Amino acid sequence: MKKQFIKGLAVLLALSLGFTACDDYLDINVDPNNPPTSTPALTLPAAQGELAYVLGNQFQFLGNFFAQHWTQAGAANQYCDLELYEITSSDYDARVWGELYAGALQDFRFVSDQAREDGDRNAEAIGRIMEVYTMQVITDAWGDVPYTTALTGLDDPNPSYQAQQEIYDLFIVQLDSALALIDEGADTEVGSADLVYGGDMGRWRRFGNTLKLKIYLRQAYVRPDVAQSGIQAMYASGAEFLQIGETGDVEFADQTQNRNPFYQTQVVFRGGVDVVASNTSLEFLQETNDPRLSDFYAPAETGAAAGSFVGVDQGVECTPDRTGNQSNSVSKPGPAVASPTTAIPFITAAESFFLQAEAVARGWTGGAGGDAAELYAQGIRASFDYLGEDVAQVDQLLQQPGVAYPVGADVEAQVEQIITQKWVSFNGVQGFESWTEYRRTGYPGFIDPSAASNLAAGVIPKRLVYPNTESIRNQNYPGLIEISIPVWWDVKD
C-alpha cells in the first residue's frame, strides 16, 4: 500500500478551496477561502477524495455486509438495517447520491471540460476516465439513472432516467475517447495534484483499459456477444492492464479529519463496537489456511476465544436469537482494513488480474492474454502484495483444495474459482465491488442470506432504492423499485 502520493481528505478539500491570488488577499470583497473559479489541478483531488470517501465509508459498510465479510456485533444494532435488508429511500440520499452526483461526478466533468479548454489532453483524459468510473458506481447501485441529462442545473432540473444498457454503451465511447487523448510523453497541469497516480499517464492508460475490461465483463451474462467482441478487440489492439504495484487508490494520514473513513467512523466515533467478522468469510479463510486471515481480521481480545479468530453467523445478532456478546469477544476487521492510513482503492492490481483471468477462461481474448490459471495466481499474488504479505506464500496456498485452479474443468467452474478468490481479495478493501460481483455471478456459491433477512427466501439485495430527494424534486422520477429487483446486467440464476 506504500506510494508517494499520501494526502488526507481534509487537506485535499482545503487545497481545492483555499487558493487565491496573493496580491488580492486584503480585498474584503473576495472570500479567500472560496475562490470564484477553480482549475483542474485544484478540483481533481477534491473529486478523487470525495469518491474515495463514499467507497470507503457508506459503500464500504453496505458492500462488506451484503457480501458477508462483516456482520453486526451482538451488543449493538447500528447496522441491523443492513442485516434485515431494509434499505429505505433516505438511507443513501444526500450523503451518497448527492455526493456522487453533485460532488465527484460534477467535479470530474469540470476537470475534463476545463482541461479541454486549456489544451491539457492528459488532464482531460483523467477527468473522463474518472467520470466513467464514478458513473458505473452510480448505475451499478441504482440501475437506470440520469446520465447525459444530469449536471445541467437549471437548464434541465428534471433529468431523465436512462436505461442502464444505454449507459454502459456510452461508457465504452467515453473511455475510447479518453484513451485516445493520452500522451505519455507530455506533462499535465494536474501533475502531483492527482492523488491516484501523480499524473503518470502510462498508469492511467492501464487503469482505463482495466476499467473498460470490467465494463465488458459486467455484461458477460446479459450480453455475452457484446462482451466477447469488445474484449477481443481490446486484446487485438494490444491493450495493457494494471500490474502488481499499480493499484489506483487514495491514501490517508493518521491526522484528525484525514484518517481512513471506515476507521474514523467505526473505530474513532463508534469505539469499534458494531462491526465484526462474518463466519462466511472467516471460516473460508480458515478452511483454506489463508495467511491473509490476520490481515482481514484481528483476534478476539477478551473472553473464552481471546487470541483466536472467531466470527459470527451473518445477521444472527439482529434476530431474537442474538447473544448480545461484546465485539471484543470475537474478531473485528483487521489491521489491513481498519487502520487510520488504510487506502481506498478504485481498482486494485488483484482485480485487474482476476478480470484478465476471467476473460481468458471464457475464451474471449482471441488466443491472446496468457494462461487463465497463471493470471488467477497473479491475482492472489497481487492481493498479498497489496496487503504487505510475502507473495512466496501463494504457491503453497494454491495447493489448497479450495484454492487450486480447476484446470480442465468447464468454463463456469473456472469462473467460479476466479470470482471466489476475487471476493477474498475484496474483503474489507472493496466492499461495494464485492457485493456487485456477487450480484453479477452468484459466486461464491456458499453465501446464504442474512439470518435476519426480511426478503423472500434465498434473496440478497440486488440494488439500492432511489433516494427520497428524487421523488420530491425530479418530475422524471421512475417510482419505487424494490431492492429485490435486479439491475439490467444481473440476469444469472
N, C-alpha and C positions, 0 to 999 in steps of 0.2 A: 504493500500500500504506500510505499515511500515514493514521493515525487516532489519536484521542486516548486510546484505552484500551490502552496498551502495558504489559503485565505479563509477568513471567517465570514459568515453570512452578514453579520453586522458591519464588518469592515467593508465588504463589497457594496453593501447598500449605502453606506456612508460615502464611499467613493463615487457611487452613481449620482449622489445628490449634492456633494459638498464642494465642487469646484466652481470657481468664478474668476473673473479677471482680477488680478492683483491690484491694478490701479483704480478699480471701482469699489474697493471694499468699504469705503467710507460713504458711499452713496446710500442714504437712508431709504430711497425708493426702490432698492433692489434687495431682496432677501438672499443673503449669501449662501444659505443652506438649501435653497430651491431655485436653481438657475432656470431661466425660461426656455432654454434649449439644452439639448444633450448631444452626445456623439456616440458612434458605435462602441468606442473604447470605454465609455462610461456606462453604457446601457447593457452591453453583453454580460458582464459579470453579475449585474443585478438579476438579469433573466436566468442565468445559469444557477445562481444561488436560490432564487425563488422556486424553480422547478425541482432542484435538489431537496429543498425543504419539504415540499409536498410528498415527494417519493420517499423521503427519509422519515417522515412523521405520519401523517394521516394514512397514506397508502402503504406505509411500512407495516403499521398495525393491521390494517384491513387485509393485506395480502398474506402476511405470515399467519394470521388466524385462519383465513379461508383455505390456505394451502397446508395448514396443520403443522407448521413449525413451532408455533406458540399457542398457548391456551390460557384461560383465565385462572388466576390463583384462587385458592379456597377461601381466604379471609377477606376478600374484596369482591366487588362486582362491577368495576369500572367498564369492562369490555364484554359484559354479558349480552349486550345487544348483538355483538358480532357472533357470539356463540348461539344465540337464539335465531340468527339470521333475520333480525328485524331491522331493516335499513329503511329510514324514512326520507322524505324529501328535504328535510332540513339538515341531515347528517353531513352531507358533503356539498353544502351550498356555497356561501360566500368564501369560506375558508379554503375550499378546494376548487370548485368550478370557477369561482371568481378569480382566484389566484392564478389558475392555469390560463384562463382566457385574458382577463384584463391585466394580468401581471406578466407571466412568462411569455405567452404567445404573442401578445401585443408588443412586448419589448423585442422579441426575436424578429418580428415583422419590421419594427423600426430599424433594427440593425441592418437588415438586408436592403430595405428601401433607401436608407441614408447612405449606406456604403455604395450602392449603385450610383447615386448622385455624385459621391465623392470619387468614383472611379476605382474603388478598392474591391476588386473582384474576389479576393480571398475572404475578406470580411463578409461580403455579400453571400458567399458560399456557406460560411459558418452559420449565418443567420437563417438561411433557407433550410439547411440540414437540421438545425435545432427546432425550427418551426415544424417540420415534418415529425420529428421525434415527439415533440410536445403534443401535436395533434393526434398522433397514434395513441398516446396515453389516454387522451380525452375520449376518442371514439371507441377504444377497447373497453373503457369503463362504462360508457353510456350507450353505445350503439350509434344510431342515427343522430347527428348533432349538426349545428351550424358550422360551416367552414368558409366557403367562398364569400358568403354574405356577412360573415362575422367581422367584428372590429371596425365597422364603418361608422359607429357613433350615431349621430342624429340623421345621417344620410339614410340609414336603414335601421330604425330602432326595433324592428321585428324581424330579425334574420331568420330565414327559412332553414328547416332541418334537411340536410342532405342524406341520402342513403349511404350506409357505410361502404357498400361496394363502390359507389362513385367516389367516395373519399379515398379509398385505397388506390383506385386508378390514378387519382390526382397525385398521390404520394410519389408514384413512380415518375411521373412527369416532373414534379418538383425536384426530386433527387437527381434525375438525369441532368436537369439544367444546372443544378448546384455543382455537381461533379465536373461538368464541362467548364465551369468558371475557374476551377482551382489551378493555380500556377505555383508549383512547389518551389520555383526559383525566385519568386517575388515576395517582398515583405508585405505585411498588412498592418494597418494602423492599430488594430486591436492588440497585436503582439502579446506581451506579458499580461495584459488585462484579461485575456482568455484563461479562465480558471481550469479548463479541462486539458488543453494541450499547449497552452502558451503560444498559440499561433503556428504550431507545427502542422503544415498543410499536408504533409505525407500521411500523418496520423489521421487528420480529418478526412482525407480521401478514403482511407481504410475504414474509418468509422462510418462514413456514408455508405460504402459498399456493404458493410456488415448490417447496417440498418435496412438497406434495400433487400438483402437476403432474408432478413427476419420478416419483412413485409410480405415477400413472396411465400415463405413457408407458413405464415399465418393463414394462408389460403389453401393449404395443402389438401384439406378435406372438402372445402366448399367449391373450389375452382382448381382442381389439380392440373388441368391442361394449361391454364394461365400461369400457375406457379412453375410448372416444369419448363415451359418455353422461356419464361423470364429468367429463370436460373441458368438454363443452358446458354442463353445469350450473354449472361454475365461471365460465365466461365470461358466462353469462346472469345470474349474481349480481353481476357487476362486479368479480370478483377482480383484485387488483393484484399485481404481481410485482416482484422486486428489480430496481433500476435501476443504472446506472453510478454508482459511488461507494458502493454499498450492500452490497458483498461481506461476508458473515458469516465472520469469521476471528478467530483468536487470534494475537496478535503476541508477539514475543520480544525480549530485550535482549541486547546484547553484554556479558554478565557470566557468570562461572562458574556453571554449572548452570542458567542462564536462556536459553541460546542455542537457536536452532532445532535440533530433534533430529537432522535429517539432517546438518546441519553439524557438530554435536557428535560424532556417530557416525563420519561418514566423513572429515571434514577434521581435527578435533582428535584423535580417538582413533586413526584409521587412516592419517592423513597423506595422504589423498586418493589412495591407490594402487589402489583397487578399481574405481570406477565411472567409465565413460567414455561418450561419445556413441554411440548406436546409429546406424548408417548408415540404418536405416529412417526415422528421424525427421530426422536431419541432412540427408540428401540431398533429402528432400521440401522442406524449408525452403530449401535452395539452389536447387532447380529452380523454385520459385515466387518467388524473390527476396524472401523474407520478412524484414523488418527485425528480427523477434523472434529470429532466429538468434543474435545476440550477447547476448540475454538468457538464452536457454535453455542456451547453450554458451559456453565460453571457448576462445580459440585455443590450439593446441598451443604448449607452452612451449619445447620442445627438439627437436632432430633436423631432418631434411630438411623437415618441414612446419611448422616453427616460425613462428608468426604467422598461420597459416592454420587454417581449420576443417576437421578431418578426423575421420571416425568409424571405427567397427569394425563389421563384419558381425555380426549378432546371434548370439551364442553361439560364434563361431568360436574364441575364446580358451579354450574349455573342451573342445576337441576335440584329437585328435592333431595337427591342422594348426596348432595355436596358434603364434603368432610369438614370444611372450614379450616383446613390446615394452613398455616402461615407459609408465605412464599419462601422464606429462608429454609424451610424443611425439605424443599425439592430444588431441582435445578432451574436456574434462570438463564436468560440469554447471556452468552459468554463473552470473553474479552475481545474477540474479533468483531463483534457486532454491537457491543454495548459499552463502548468507551467514548470519552469526550471528543477524541480525534478521529473516530471511525469515518471514513469517506463514504459518500453516497455515489454509487456508480450509475451511469446511464446505460452503458454496455460494458460488460466485463470481457476480458480475453477468454475466459472459460465459456461464456455464452457464445462467443464467436466460433470457437472450435466445435461446440455442440451443434450449432447451426450448420456448419460445414459438414459435420459427420452425418446429420440427417439428410442433407441434400445428396451426398454421395450414396448413402444407404438406399435412398429412393431411386437411384439411378438417373438423377435429373441433372447431372453435370456434364453429360456428353462424353463420358470417359475420362474427364479431367478431374482435378481436385484431390487426388491421392486416395488413400485407403480409409474407409469408414472406421475400422477398428483402431487405427493409429490416431485419427482425428479425435475419436472418442477418448482415447488415453490422454491425448494432449489437452482435452477439455478438463480432465481431472487434474492433470499436472498444473494447468493454469489456475485452477481453483486453489490448489495447495500453495502455489507461488503467491497468489494474492493474499492469502491468509498468513503468509510468513512461515508455512510449514516446509519441511525438507521434501523436495519433489522425488528424492530417491525412494521414498516410502511407497510411491504409487505403484511400482512394479509388483510389490507384494500384495497391495490392495487389489490389484487386477486379477489375482489368483482366487479371490473370494468368490464362492458360488453366486452370491447376489450382485456381484460387480463385474465379473468376467463378461467380455463382449461375446454375444452369441453368434460367432462366425458360422455361416452355413444355414442359419435359421431364416425364416421368411422375413420379409421387409418389416412387417408390423412388429414382430418380436424385437428386431434390431432397433426400431424407432422407440419402442417402449423402454429399452435399456438406456438409450441415449437420453430420453426425456427424464427418466428416473434419476440419473446422475446429474442432469441439469438442475432438477428440483433440489438435490442435495446441495449443489453449489450456490443456489439461491437462498439458502437458509439464513434468515436474518440479514441478508445482503441485498437482495432484490425481491422483496415480498410481493409487490404488485405483479411483477413479471412471472413469479412462481404460480400465483393464482391464475393468471391469464393463460399460461401454457397448460395448466391442468384443465381449464375450460376447453381449450382447443383440442387436446389429445385424449383426455381422460386418464392420463398417467401422472403419478404412479397409480396403478390399479388397486392398491390396497387402502386407499383413502376412503373412509366412510363418513357420512355426515356427522356433524357435531351431535353429541348425546342430547343437547338442549334444543335441537332444531325444531322450529315451528313450521317448516316447509313440509311438503309431501315426502313420503318415504323415498330415500335414495337421492334426494335433490340437494345440491350445494349451490349457493347463489351464482347466478350467471351474468349479472350486470348490476349497475347502480341505478337507483331511482332518480329521475330527472329532478333537479333542485327546485325548491319552492319559488325561488325568485323568477324562474322561467314561467311558471304558471301564472304569476302575477303581472309580469312585465312584457312578456313576449306573446303577441297575438297568434303566433305560429306554433306555440307550444302544442306538442302532439298528444298530450294527455298522459295519464299514469300508465306506465308499463311495469308490471311486477318484476321483481328480481329473479323470478323463476323462468322468465322468458329469455332464451339465448339471443346473443347478438348474431349478426349475419354470418360470420365465419364459424360459429360454434354449431356444427351440424353432426359431429361424430357421436354415435350412440354410446 
